[in-house]
Amino acid sequence: MQETTVDRTELRGDCGNCFGLCCVALPFARSADFAIDKPAGKACPNLGEDHRCGIHARLRQEGFTGCTVYDCFGAGQKVSQLTFGGRDRRTAPREDARRMAEVFPVVRQLHELLWYLTEALTLPAARPIRAELRRALEKTEELTRLTPDELAVLDVPAHRQDVNVLLLKTSELTRAGMAGRKKERRGADLMGARLKGADLRGANLRGACLIAADLTGADLRAADLIGADLRDTDLTDADLTGAFFLTQPQLNAARGSAGTKLPESVTRPVHWAAGR
């Protein structure tokens, strides 16, 4: 049997092959991140006839910072081109268009899990559970290929819980040899915390709230950052080499500099150079 493999490039949004699903399916409220209110299922007024954002180059200036930090992990093109066979949501039957918006968030969650599992399989310390990780990845990829009706009733939280057990084991194995492995900050409220220059090597920061925290020059090598809230976190000159389970949306929401050291799985946000 040929093993399932997932290319990381397939887990990044490809707007050119999507029908603007994130701009339709997802709701947002007027706030510092969004200039207007929009309910789920209604197209954003900035969405053009070509399914592209009409103000994409000016999103931050127009008050849509929330859009600039979002990524669907490739779910948009999967739902548009595979789940619905390339049928344009605007010309498809109304029920198909409604179902498309309904299943997009489901596939997005599954693709996020694929991102974590794909990364876990690259970590040398996870070798003892690599077979289990491989099976979980294959199962998750299989779920993304279900029919629209099957996706609509899929129990994603139950599957996520099963996957999370393996991701926790991966984290423990990866951080085992680090000096800071006992630094348990899982789910910690560190909003606005002053952690400039902090030694957080191998720390467990899963689900930690680090909104507006000062991590300038902090050492985050081999830290577990899955689910950490990094909105407006200052990562100027911080070292995130080897930090794992870090996603592009998390990084896009943070602040950083040319001196911030990043893992290879993510790219330096363009807005870092210009400031927020």
C-alpha positions as CSV (number, residue, x, y, z in Angstrom):
1,M,0.0,0.0,0.0
2,Q,1.3,3.4,-1.0
3,E,1.7,5.8,2.0
4,T,-0.3,9.0,2.0
5,T,1.9,12.1,1.8
6,V,0.8,15.7,2.2
7,D,2.9,18.4,0.6
8,R,3.0,21.5,2.9
9,T,2.3,23.7,-0.2
10,E,-1.1,22.0,-0.4
11,L,-1.8,23.2,3.2
12,R,-1.6,26.9,2.3
13,G,-4.4,29.0,0.8
14,D,-4.6,29.2,-2.9
15,C,-7.1,31.9,-3.6
16,G,-6.8,31.5,-7.4
17,N,-8.4,28.0,-7.1
18,C,-11.0,29.0,-4.5
19,F,-14.4,30.7,-4.8
20,G,-13.7,33.2,-2.0
21,L,-15.2,30.8,0.5
22,C,-13.5,32.5,3.6
23,C,-15.1,35.8,2.4
24,V,-18.5,34.2,2.4
25,A,-18.7,31.4,4.9
26,L,-17.1,33.1,7.9
27,P,-18.7,35.8,10.1
28,F,-17.0,38.8,11.5
29,A,-17.9,41.7,13.8
30,R,-16.9,45.3,13.6
31,S,-13.8,45.6,15.8
32,A,-10.2,46.5,15.7
33,D,-9.8,43.6,13.2
34,F,-12.8,44.3,11.0
35,A,-14.3,47.5,9.7
36,I,-17.8,46.1,9.4
37,D,-20.2,43.4,10.6
38,K,-20.8,40.4,8.3
39,P,-22.9,37.3,9.1
40,A,-21.9,33.8,8.1
41,G,-23.0,32.8,4.6
42,K,-23.1,36.4,3.3
43,A,-20.4,37.5,0.9
44,C,-18.1,40.3,2.0
45,P,-18.9,43.5,0.0
46,N,-15.2,43.7,-0.9
47,L,-15.4,40.3,-2.7
48,G,-15.3,40.8,-6.5
49,E,-17.0,38.9,-9.3
50,D,-13.7,37.1,-9.9
51,H,-13.8,35.7,-6.3
52,R,-10.8,38.0,-5.3
53,C,-10.7,40.7,-2.7
54,G,-11.0,44.1,-4.2
55,I,-9.0,45.8,-1.4
56,H,-6.4,43.0,-0.8
57,A,-3.4,45.4,-1.1
58,R,-5.1,47.8,1.3
59,L,-6.7,45.5,3.9
60,R,-4.8,46.9,6.9
61,Q,-5.3,50.5,5.9
62,E,-9.1,49.8,5.3
63,G,-9.5,48.3,8.7
64,F,-9.5,44.6,7.8
65,T,-6.4,43.4,9.7
66,G,-8.2,40.2,10.6
67,C,-8.2,39.2,7.0
68,T,-4.5,39.6,6.7
69,V,-3.8,37.1,9.5
70,Y,-6.1,34.4,8.3
71,D,-5.2,31.3,6.3
72,C,-7.5,28.4,5.4
73,F,-4.6,25.8,5.3
74,G,-5.6,25.0,1.8
75,A,-9.2,24.1,2.7
76,G,-10.6,26.7,0.3
77,Q,-9.3,25.1,-2.9
78,K,-10.0,21.6,-1.6
79,V,-13.7,22.4,-1.1
80,S,-14.0,24.4,-4.3
81,Q,-12.2,22.1,-6.6
82,L,-12.6,18.6,-5.1
83,T,-15.6,18.5,-2.7
84,F,-17.8,20.4,-5.2
85,G,-15.9,19.6,-8.4
86,G,-15.1,23.1,-9.4
87,R,-18.8,24.3,-9.4
88,D,-18.9,28.1,-9.0
89,R,-20.8,28.9,-5.8
90,R,-22.6,31.7,-7.5
91,T,-24.0,29.6,-10.4
92,A,-24.5,26.4,-8.4
93,P,-27.9,25.4,-7.0
94,R,-28.7,27.4,-3.9
95,E,-28.5,24.2,-1.7
96,D,-25.0,23.5,-3.1
97,A,-23.9,27.1,-2.4
98,R,-25.3,26.9,1.2
99,R,-23.6,23.5,1.8
100,M,-20.3,24.8,0.4
101,A,-20.2,27.5,3.0
102,E,-21.2,25.0,5.7
103,V,-18.5,22.4,5.0
104,F,-15.7,24.9,4.4
105,P,-15.0,25.5,8.1
106,V,-15.1,21.7,8.7
107,V,-12.4,21.0,6.1
108,R,-10.4,24.0,7.4
109,Q,-10.2,22.3,10.8
110,L,-9.1,19.0,9.2
111,H,-6.5,20.8,7.1
112,E,-5.1,22.4,10.3
113,L,-4.7,19.0,11.8
114,L,-2.9,17.9,8.6
115,W,-0.5,20.7,9.1
116,Y,0.3,19.6,12.6
117,L,0.6,15.9,11.7
118,T,2.8,16.6,8.7
119,E,5.1,18.6,10.9
120,A,5.1,16.0,13.6
121,L,6.3,13.4,11.1
122,T,9.3,15.5,10.3
123,L,10.5,15.8,14.0
124,P,13.2,13.2,14.7
125,A,12.2,12.8,18.3
126,A,8.8,11.6,17.2
127,R,10.2,8.5,15.6
128,P,8.8,6.1,18.3
129,I,5.2,7.1,17.3
130,R,5.8,7.7,13.6
131,A,3.5,4.8,12.6
132,E,0.7,6.2,14.7
133,L,1.2,9.7,13.3
134,R,1.2,8.3,9.8
135,R,-2.1,6.5,10.4
136,A,-3.7,9.6,11.9
137,L,-2.5,11.7,8.9
138,E,-4.0,9.1,6.4
139,K,-7.3,9.1,8.3
140,T,-7.5,12.9,8.4
141,E,-6.8,13.2,4.7
142,E,-9.4,10.5,4.0
143,L,-12.0,12.6,6.0
144,T,-11.3,15.7,3.9
145,R,-12.4,13.7,0.9
146,L,-15.9,12.8,2.2
147,T,-19.0,14.0,0.4
148,P,-20.6,17.3,1.3
149,D,-23.3,15.6,3.2
150,E,-20.9,13.4,5.1
151,L,-18.7,16.4,6.0
152,A,-21.7,18.4,7.3
153,V,-22.3,15.8,10.0
154,L,-18.7,14.9,10.8
155,D,-17.7,14.9,14.5
156,V,-14.6,16.9,14.1
157,P,-14.0,17.5,17.8
158,A,-13.9,13.7,18.4
159,H,-11.3,13.2,15.7
160,R,-9.3,16.2,16.9
161,Q,-9.2,14.7,20.4
162,D,-7.7,11.5,19.0
163,V,-5.1,13.4,17.0
164,N,-4.3,15.6,20.0
165,V,-3.2,12.6,22.0
166,L,-0.5,12.0,19.4
167,L,0.4,15.6,19.2
168,L,0.9,15.7,23.0
169,K,3.1,12.7,22.8
170,T,5.1,14.4,20.0
171,S,5.5,17.5,22.1
172,E,6.7,15.5,25.1
173,L,9.2,13.6,23.0
174,T,10.5,16.7,21.2
175,R,11.0,18.8,24.4
176,A,12.4,15.9,26.5
177,G,16.0,16.9,25.9
178,M,15.5,20.7,26.4
179,A,16.5,22.6,29.5
180,G,13.1,24.3,29.7
181,R,11.0,21.1,29.2
182,K,9.5,21.5,32.7
183,K,8.3,25.0,32.0
184,E,4.6,24.3,31.8
185,R,2.7,27.3,30.5
186,R,-0.1,25.4,28.9
187,G,-3.2,27.5,28.7
188,A,-1.5,30.2,30.8
189,D,-2.9,33.8,30.9
190,L,0.2,35.7,29.8
191,M,-1.6,38.7,28.3
192,G,0.7,41.7,28.3
193,A,3.4,39.7,30.2
194,R,6.8,41.2,30.3
195,L,9.0,38.3,29.1
196,K,11.8,40.3,27.4
197,G,14.8,38.0,27.0
198,A,13.0,35.1,28.8
199,D,14.5,31.6,28.5
200,L,11.6,29.6,27.2
201,R,13.5,26.8,25.5
202,G,11.4,23.7,25.3
203,A,8.5,25.4,27.1
204,N,5.0,24.1,26.8
205,L,3.0,27.1,25.6
206,R,0.1,25.2,24.1
207,G,-3.0,27.3,24.1
208,A,-1.3,30.1,26.1
209,C,-2.7,33.6,25.9
210,L,0.2,35.8,24.8
211,I,-1.8,38.7,23.5
212,A,0.4,41.9,23.5
213,A,3.1,40.1,25.5
214,D,6.7,41.4,25.3
215,L,8.8,38.5,24.1
216,T,11.6,40.8,22.7
217,G,14.8,38.8,22.5
218,A,13.2,35.7,24.1
219,D,14.6,32.3,23.5
220,L,11.7,30.1,22.2
221,R,13.8,27.4,20.7
222,A,11.9,24.0,20.5
223,A,8.9,25.5,22.3
224,D,5.5,24.0,21.7
225,L,3.3,26.8,20.4
226,I,0.2,24.9,19.2
227,G,-2.9,27.1,19.7
228,A,-1.0,29.9,21.4
229,D,-2.6,33.3,20.9
230,L,0.1,35.5,19.5
231,R,-2.0,38.6,18.6
232,D,0.1,41.7,18.9
233,T,2.8,39.6,20.6
234,D,6.2,41.4,20.3
235,L,8.7,38.8,18.8
236,T,11.3,41.3,17.9
237,D,14.7,39.6,17.8
238,A,13.2,36.5,19.5
239,D,14.6,33.1,18.6
240,L,12.0,30.6,17.5
241,T,14.4,28.2,15.9
242,G,12.9,24.7,16.1
243,A,9.7,26.0,17.7
244,F,7.0,23.6,16.5
245,F,3.3,23.5,15.8
246,L,3.6,27.2,14.9
247,T,1.2,28.3,12.1
248,Q,1.4,31.2,9.6
249,P,-1.8,32.8,11.0
250,Q,-0.3,32.9,14.5
251,L,2.9,34.5,13.2
252,N,0.9,37.0,11.0
253,A,-0.9,38.2,14.1
254,A,2.3,38.9,15.9
255,R,4.9,41.6,15.6
256,G,8.5,40.9,14.7
257,S,11.7,42.1,13.0
258,A,14.4,41.2,10.6
259,G,16.2,39.8,13.6
260,T,13.5,37.4,14.6
261,K,14.7,33.8,13.9
262,L,11.9,31.6,12.5
263,P,11.4,27.9,11.9
264,E,11.5,26.8,8.2
265,S,7.8,25.9,8.2
266,V,6.7,29.6,8.2
267,T,7.6,32.8,6.4
268,R,8.4,36.2,7.7
269,P,5.2,38.3,7.5
270,V,5.5,41.2,5.0
271,H,4.0,43.7,7.4
272,W,6.8,43.2,9.9
273,A,9.2,45.3,7.9
274,A,6.7,48.2,7.6
275,G,5.3,47.9,11.1
276,R,1.6,47.4,12.0
